[in-house]
Amino acid sequence: MSGVAKRDIGPLLQKFRAFLLGRQHINNLRFEDGLADRTTPPPELPDGPAHKLSANYYVNRDGRREVAPPQVLATQNALIGSGESVSKPPVPGAVFRWD
């Protein structure tokens, strides 16, 4: 023990409790001498994009503001004018024609 008495009942009542339980009682309270040592050194991480406080506005770091509608890279008319064949996009599954 580390000099500080753990909270428990007297020795006579401990024996009586062990007799009634039919086993030795395990104290579930956590005390400092029963815990693991904190010997792990703190991690050495590189500086990130937000490690400086000056000129670090949330507006510049907000990923939601970077979302935009999709950009059209080529239109159908431009493909026809260039001489490339334009076909319909593939359809998943077999097509059933109703007549």
N, C-alpha and C positions, 0 to 999 in steps of 0.2 A: 504494500500500500504506500501511497505517496505522502503520507503525513496528514492528509485530510480524511476524516472518517466518512465512509460512505453511509448514506441513509439506509438504515435497516432497523429491525427490532432487536431487543436484547438477546443474549445467548440462550437463556432458558426458553424464551418464546420461539427462538429459531429451532431448537430441538423439538418442541411441541408441534410446531408447524411441519417439520420434516416427518414426524410420526403420523400426523393426520394426512399429509399428502402421499406418504409412502415412497417419497423420493426427496432428493435434495432440491430446495427451491433455487431457481435461477433468477437473479434480480435483472429485470429488463431495463432498468435505468442506465443511461450511458454516462460514464465518467471519463475524465481525461486520460487516466492511465490505461483504460481499456480500448482507446481509439488508436488508429494507425498514425504514425508520425507523418507530418507534412514536410517531407524532405525533397519533393519534386521541385526543381527550379522553375520559375515562370518562363513561358515560351518567348523566344526571340523572333518576333514576326516582322517582316518588312513593312515599311510605311505604305498605307493604302491611299486611294484617291481622296479620302476625306480626313486625312490626319492633320492637316493645317486648318486652323479656324478662320484665318483671314481670307477673304475672297472665295469662300466656299459656300456658295448659295445652294439651297435645296432645289431651286428651280433648275439649276444646271445638272443636278444628279438624279432628278426624278425620271424614272424609266417610263412612267405612264405618259409623259409629255412627248416621248419620241415615237409614239404610235401614230401612224398616219394611214390613210386609205392606200390600197395597192396602186402602184404606178403601172400605166399601160406602156409596155415596151414596144409593141408593134400592133398596128391595127390591121384589120382584114384587107382594107383597100391598099395599104402599102405592100402587103404580100402579093396581092393580085397584080399590082403595077410592076413588081420586080420580076414577074414571070414564074414564080414558084407556084406549084399546084396547091390549092387550098382544099382540104378535105374536112369532112365533119369529124369532130372528136369521137374517139371510140366510146361506145356505150357498154356498160357492164352487163353481162348476161346475154342470152338469146333474145332477139326481138320477135314478138308474136304479132303478126298482122291480122287484125280483125276485119273481116269482109262481110 
